[in-house]
Amino acid sequence: MSLAPSNSSNPVALALRDVTKRFHGAAGEVTALENITLDVHEGEFLAIVGPSGCGKSTLLSLLAGLEHTNEGTIELDHEAVHAPGRDRLVMFQQDALFPWLNVLENVLFGLRLKPGLSDAERVESARYYLNLVGLGNKEKSRPHELSGGMRQRVALARSLAPNPRVLLMDEPFSALDAITREQLYSDIQEIFTKRQKTIILVTHNIREAVCLGDRVALFSPHPGRVQRVFDIQLPRPRRMNDPALATLAAEVTAELSIHLSQPS
């Protein structure tokens, strides 16, 4: 398979070459991912979409070092990815905040992953990221005192504070209501513009992918393969109800429908 195109001239951060992942279950061997070849560039926001069973979350686990490939390689800055590391952090669907810690303490917990900082520097960094997500006035609050959207903002601040090389996002908005998601899309775009963090998002929501991504990689199901990569050249900030965004999302949806109608 040829390399997926990119509209970025930045250096490659993550390089995936012919990645295949199989699992053994009661029904025998199942191939979750097959021959995934993809470059993710420094400072790029890559969104990965596809139906259930296309291996999106499996790929994120491979990138995080939580699973290992059966075939192929994954490299970060030309170094093989074999295990979890401080250079890659995962933001999950659930905020996973510690209920016995306040907001500031939750973000500080994430900063334990970053060595070489004094206690004062950790607090300064935690407050910076809380302000960045608009929660500088909530640092003494407990998670149960916050809305779902606020808790996800805290989770985002906790993920960003150690300044990972790559932020991996596993459907972090799927449990939120539409109004809260729309606000978080705006927040994420603003943070991405300011920080130019390398981000990989997996999602079922095609409009969400087009709203947030510089590129959208469409995966086919059973096994997951890269079917097409769309360059999203819409100016930021983007809103979900923008006609141009809806048109691009419809193009991705039409491409997905073609592959869903074909036999594996």
N, C-alpha and C positions, 0 to 999 in steps of 0.2 A: 504494500500500500504506500502511495506517495505521501509526503508530508502534507498536513493540512495547512492551507495558506494562512498568513497573518497580515494584518494591516499595520503591524508594529515594526519599527526599525530598532527597537531596543534589544539589548542582548538577551539570549535565551536564559531563563531562570530554571525552568523544569523541562527536561527532555524525556519523552516516553517513546520507546522504540519496540514495536512488535510485542506489546504487552498482552499476555494471555493469562487468565486466571480460571482455574477449575476447582470445583469442590466435589467431595465424595459424600454421598448421602445414601439413604435407604434404597432409592430407586436407581442407584448407580452414579456414574460420574456426570457432573453437569458443568458445562462451560459457561461461566458468567460473562467473561470478556474475551474477545478474540482479536489479536493483531492490532492493538491500539497504538497508533503512531501519531504523536502530537507534540508540538512545541508550545510552551507557555512563556511569554516574554516578561521581562522585568517591568513592573508597574502596570501589568495588564489585568483587566477584569474579564475572566473567562467564565461564561455560564454554560453548564452542561444540562441538556434537557433530553427527555425520552420517557417512554412509558414504563410502568412498573415492570421490574424484571430485566431491565436493560443494563444493569450493573453500575449505575451511577454511584451509589453509596459504596459499592465494592471498590470502585476506582479511588474514591476518596480515602478509604481505609489503606489502600496500597500506597497512595501518596503520603499519608500520615505515617507509614511504616508499621501499621498495626497488622497488616497482612503481607504476604510475600507472593511475588509473581511465580507462576509455573514456567513461563517462558518470557523472554524479553527483559528489558532493563528500564529503570527509572533513575534519572540523575538530577540532582540539584546542584547547580554550579559545578558541573562536571564530576561530582562525587556521587557514587551509588547510594541510593536510599535503601537501607536494610532494616531500620528500626526507627521508633519515634525519636524526635529531637526538638530542641528549643526553637529551631529555625522554621518549624511547621506547627501551627496550632489549629485546632478544630473548634468551630462554633456549631453547636448542635441545635436540633429543632426545639428541644426544651432548654430553658435557660440554665438549669443545673446549678443555681446559686445555693450557697450554704445558708439555711434559714437562721442559724444561730449567730451569723456574722452580719454586720451592717453593710451598707453599700460600699463604703470606702474599704472596709476590711475584705470584702469579696474581691475587689479589684487588686488590692495588695496581695492577696493570695496568689493571683496569677503572676505577680511580679517576683514571686519566689523563684520562678524559672529563669530569671535574669540575674546572673552573678555580677559581682563587682560593684554593687550599688550600696551606699549607706542607707540607713533607715530614713533619713531625711530626704534623700534622693528618690527613694521608693514612694514616699508619701507625695512628693512633688509631682512625680510622674503619674501616679494614680489620680490626683486631682486634675492634672492636665487632661487626661482622657475622659474623666467624668464631665468636665466642662465641654469637651469636644462633642460628647453625645447629649449635651444639654441637661445634665443631671448634677451640676456642681452644687446645687442647693439641697440635694437629697442624700449627702454622704452619710448622715447618721441614721437614715431610715433602714428598717428591716425589709427583706424581700416581700413579706406578706402585706406590707403597707403600700406596695407599688402595684400599678396596673401591669398587665401582661406585656404591653409595649415597653414600659419603663424597665421591666426586668430584662427584656431582651437587649435594651440599650446598655444596661449594666454588664450583661454577658459580652456584648460587643466591646465595651471599654476594657473588660478583663482580658479579652483575647488580643486586643491591640496593644495594651500597656507593655508587655514584654518585647514589643517591636519584632515580631517574628518575620522571617524572610518571606513566608507565604502564609496567608490566612485561608483556611479551608472551611467552607460554609455548607453544612448539610441541612438543607431545607429549613433555615432558621425562622422563616416567616409563616410557615404553613399553618401553625396553630392560632394565628392571630386574626382578628376581624379585618375587614377590607379597609376601613378608615385608618386603623393603626398601621396596617401594612403600607398604605400609601405614604404615611408620614415617615416610616422607617426607610422606604425607598428614597425619599428626599434626603434623609439624614445620611444614608450610606453613600449616595452620590456626592454629597458635600464633603464627607470625610475622605472618600476616594480621590476627589479632586485636590484636596489639601495635602494628603499624605502620599498619593500615588503608590499605594500598597499593592503587591501582587496578590490577587484574590481569585480563588476558584469556587464557584457556587454551583451546587447541584440542586435542581428543582424540577417539579412536574409542571410548573406554571410558565407557559411559553411567554406570555406578556411580561411576566416578572423578569425572565431571562433577557428579553429584548430591552426592557427598561434599564437594566443594570449593566449588561455586558458590553465590552468592546467587541467581543466575538461570542457567538452562540454555536456550540458544538452539538449537533443532533445525533443521538445514539439510536440505533435500531435494537429491537429486543431479540433475545434468545438465539445466539449469544449477543452481547452488546458489542457493536462495532461503530466506528465513526462513519456516519453516512454522508454528512455534509457539514461544513463549517461556514457560518454566515458572518460576514463583517458588518457590524452595526455602526454606521457612521453618522448617526443622529447627534446633534449637539446636546450637551448637558446644560442645565438639568432637564431630565425627561419626565413626563407624566404619563400615567397609564392610559389616559383617555386621549392622548395626542393622536390625530388621524394617521400621521406617518408611522408612529409606533404600531398602531393597530394593523396597518397594511403589512409591515414587516412580520408581525406576529402571525398574520394570516398566511403569509408565504411559508413560514416555518411549519405551521400546522398542516398546510397542504402537503408539504414534503413528507411529514411524519405519516399522514394518512396513506400516502402511496406505499410506504414501507410496511405499514401495518396490514395492508391488504394483500401483501405478497407472502408466499410461504417462506419459512425460515430456511 
